[in-house]
Amino acid sequence: MGKIDIIKQKKCEGGIVMTVHIGAEKGQIAPMVFMPGDPLRAKFIAETYLKDPKEVTSIRGMLGFTGTFDGKDVTVMGSGMGMPSMGIYSYELYTEYDVESIVRIGSCGSFQEDVRVRDVIIAMGASTNSNFASQYGLPGTYSAIADPQLFMKAMENAQEKNLPVKAGNILSSDIFCDNDPNSWMKWAMMNVLAVEMEAAALYMNAARLKKRALAILTVSDSLVTGALTTAEEREKTFTDMMELALSLA
């Protein structure tokens, strides 16, 4: 274990490992975790879909709940906004809590005219304008992609549910309020479907740690048309995305 790993964690009474950022005890987090960015969306999902959900962490207000869905143990936990936050939580879940799969459940902004508000996107890959991959010292440009098995299962389940979905590349951006309001058009030119702020970090952590990851997103607003949804709608009404994600449990 490296120095950074030691700094990132502490021991609670009885020697049970807890990280600095996640308060759950060992065994309280399931092997499959569903991660919305918003902790209140995590609470909504747990209370709406899980049987006997139990709050297992609330450090920094980042709520996490473990319960059962269709008889299987699952955890729903917020990731916060941006790649640094997703990077921290997903890394600690994978390395300290033996999590095998993380499915991001989030919102995104459309770059394409035919990708409309409330459409569901399954992210095959996540381009990025961040330098998250620089930590690996790679002699080239890394392509952050979803776990193929999770991706194929999500596509199959969407078809079984008669749920129309878009599949393709997205952008994970470090910037929400871009100084250049038209920079997104260059990504759109490369058929990037939409923008969000977390998936690339999740996909890279999963690849580095030989784990599994997928992002399923709902379009909350369109940079093409200007259409948008409210914060409350994002928290409580993107149920197609939530139910498709949970079908992977």
C-alpha positions in Angstrom: 0.0 0.0 0.0 1.4 3.4 -1.0 1.7 6.5 1.2 -1.3 8.2 -0.5 -3.5 5.1 0.2 -2.5 5.2 3.8 -3.3 8.9 4.1 -6.7 8.3 2.5 -7.9 5.9 5.1 -8.2 5.5 8.8 -9.0 2.8 11.3 -12.2 2.8 13.4 -12.6 0.8 16.6 -12.2 -2.9 16.1 -9.8 -2.4 13.1 -12.6 -2.0 10.5 -11.3 0.0 7.6 -13.1 3.3 6.9 -12.0 5.9 4.4 -11.7 9.6 5.0 -14.7 10.2 2.7 -17.0 7.2 3.2 -18.3 6.3 6.7 -19.6 2.8 5.9 -18.1 -0.1 7.7 -16.6 -3.0 5.8 -19.5 -5.2 4.5 -22.1 -2.4 4.5 -21.6 -1.6 0.8 -22.7 -4.0 -1.9 -20.5 -5.3 -4.7 -22.7 -3.2 -7.2 -23.1 0.5 -6.6 -25.3 2.9 -8.4 -24.0 6.5 -8.3 -26.0 9.6 -9.1 -24.1 12.8 -8.7 -26.8 14.3 -6.4 -27.0 12.7 -3.0 -30.7 13.6 -2.8 -31.2 11.6 -6.0 -29.5 8.7 -4.2 -32.0 9.1 -1.3 -34.9 9.2 -3.7 -33.8 6.1 -5.6 -33.2 4.2 -2.3 -36.6 5.1 -0.9 -38.4 4.5 -4.1 -36.9 1.3 -5.4 -34.9 -0.5 -2.7 -36.4 -2.9 -0.1 -35.3 -2.1 3.5 -32.8 0.6 2.6 -30.3 1.6 5.3 -28.2 4.7 5.3 -24.6 3.6 5.5 -22.7 6.9 5.0 -23.4 10.6 5.2 -19.9 12.2 5.5 -19.9 15.6 3.9 -23.6 15.1 3.1 -22.8 12.5 0.5 -25.6 10.0 1.3 -25.3 6.3 0.6 -27.9 3.6 1.2 -27.7 -0.2 1.0 -30.8 -2.4 0.5 -32.1 -5.0 -1.9 -33.5 -4.8 -5.4 -35.1 -8.0 -6.8 -33.5 -9.9 -4.0 -30.0 -8.7 -4.7 -27.9 -6.4 -2.4 -27.2 -3.1 -4.0 -25.9 0.3 -2.8 -26.9 3.7 -4.1 -24.6 6.6 -3.2 -23.9 10.1 -4.5 -20.7 10.9 -6.2 -20.8 14.7 -6.1 -20.0 16.9 -9.1 -16.9 16.6 -11.3 -14.1 14.2 -11.9 -12.1 14.8 -8.7 -15.2 13.9 -6.6 -16.1 10.9 -8.7 -12.5 9.9 -8.8 -12.2 9.9 -5.0 -15.4 8.0 -4.3 -15.1 5.4 -7.0 -11.5 4.7 -6.1 -12.3 4.2 -2.5 -15.3 2.0 -3.3 -13.3 -0.2 -5.6 -10.2 -0.5 -3.4 -11.5 -0.3 0.2 -15.0 -1.8 0.0 -14.4 -4.5 -2.7 -17.0 -3.0 -5.0 -16.9 -4.7 -8.4 -19.2 -2.6 -10.5 -20.3 1.1 -10.4 -23.1 2.4 -12.6 -23.2 6.2 -12.8 -26.8 7.5 -13.1 -26.6 11.1 -14.1 -27.8 14.0 -16.1 -26.2 15.5 -19.2 -26.5 18.3 -21.8 -27.2 17.4 -25.4 -24.8 18.4 -28.2 -27.0 16.9 -31.0 -30.3 18.0 -32.5 -31.7 14.5 -32.4 -30.7 14.0 -28.8 -33.6 15.6 -26.9 -34.4 16.5 -23.3 -35.3 13.3 -21.3 -33.7 11.0 -23.8 -31.6 8.2 -22.2 -27.9 7.8 -23.2 -25.7 4.8 -22.6 -22.2 6.1 -22.7 -19.9 3.7 -24.7 -17.0 6.1 -24.2 -16.1 9.3 -22.4 -13.9 11.8 -24.1 -12.5 14.5 -21.7 -10.8 17.9 -21.6 -9.3 17.0 -18.2 -5.8 15.8 -17.4 -7.1 12.9 -15.2 -5.2 10.4 -17.3 -1.9 12.2 -16.9 -1.4 10.4 -13.6 -0.7 7.2 -15.5 2.2 8.5 -17.6 0.9 7.0 -20.8 2.8 7.6 -24.0 -0.4 8.6 -25.9 -4.1 9.4 -25.5 -6.2 7.1 -23.5 -9.7 6.2 -24.6 -12.0 5.8 -21.6 -14.7 3.2 -22.4 -17.5 1.4 -20.5 -17.3 -2.2 -19.4 -18.5 -4.1 -22.5 -20.6 -6.6 -20.5 -22.4 -3.9 -18.6 -22.9 -1.9 -21.8 -24.4 -4.9 -23.7 -26.6 -5.9 -20.9 -27.9 -2.3 -20.6 -28.7 -2.2 -24.3 -30.5 -5.6 -24.1 -32.5 -4.6 -21.1 -33.5 -1.3 -22.8 -34.8 -3.3 -25.8 -36.7 -5.6 -23.5 -38.3 -2.6 -21.8 -39.1 -1.0 -25.2 -37.1 2.0 -24.0 -35.5 4.0 -26.8 -31.9 4.8 -25.9 -28.9 6.6 -27.6 -25.5 4.9 -27.4 -22.3 6.6 -28.2 -19.5 8.9 -27.0 -20.0 11.6 -24.4 -17.7 14.4 -23.1 -16.7 14.5 -19.4 -15.8 18.2 -18.9 -13.8 19.9 -16.2 -15.7 23.1 -17.0 -19.4 23.9 -16.4 -19.3 27.6 -17.3 -17.0 27.6 -20.3 -15.3 30.9 -21.2 -15.9 30.0 -24.8 -19.7 29.4 -25.1 -19.3 27.7 -28.5 -16.6 25.2 -27.7 -19.1 22.4 -27.5 -19.7 22.7 -31.2 -16.3 21.2 -31.9 -17.2 18.1 -29.9 -20.6 18.0 -31.6 -18.8 17.9 -34.9 -17.1 14.6 -33.8 -20.6 13.1 -33.0 -20.2 13.4 -29.3 -23.7 13.1 -28.0 -23.7 15.1 -24.8 -21.6 16.6 -21.9 -21.4 15.7 -18.2 -18.6 15.9 -15.7 -17.9 12.5 -14.1 -17.9 9.4 -16.4 -14.3 9.6 -17.7 -12.8 9.5 -14.2 -15.1 6.5 -13.3 -14.1 4.6 -16.5 -10.4 5.3 -16.0 -10.5 4.2 -12.3 -12.3 1.0 -13.3 -9.8 0.2 -16.1 -6.8 0.9 -13.8 -8.2 -1.3 -11.0 -9.6 -4.0 -13.4 -13.2 -3.3 -12.2 -16.4 -2.6 -14.1 -18.2 0.7 -14.9 -21.0 2.2 -17.0 -22.7 5.6 -17.2 -26.4 5.8 -18.0 -27.5 9.4 -18.5 -30.7 11.4 -19.0 -30.6 14.6 -21.1 -31.5 17.4 -18.7 -30.9 20.3 -21.2 -30.0 20.9 -24.8 -27.2 23.2 -25.9 -28.8 23.0 -29.4 -32.3 24.1 -28.6 -32.0 25.6 -25.1 -34.6 23.3 -23.6 -34.1 22.3 -20.0 -35.5 20.7 -16.9 -35.7 21.9 -13.3 -33.5 20.8 -10.4 -36.5 19.0 -8.8 -37.2 17.2 -12.1 -33.6 16.0 -12.3 -33.8 14.7 -8.7 -37.2 12.8 -9.0 -38.5 12.3 -12.5 -35.7 10.6 -14.5 -37.2 7.2 -13.7 -36.5 5.5 -17.1 -32.8 5.9 -16.5 -33.0 4.8 -12.8 -35.0 1.7 -13.7 -32.7 0.7 -16.6 -29.7 1.0 -14.3 -31.2 -1.0 -11.5 -32.1 -3.8 -14.0 -28.3 -4.5 -14.2 -28.2 -5.6 -10.5 
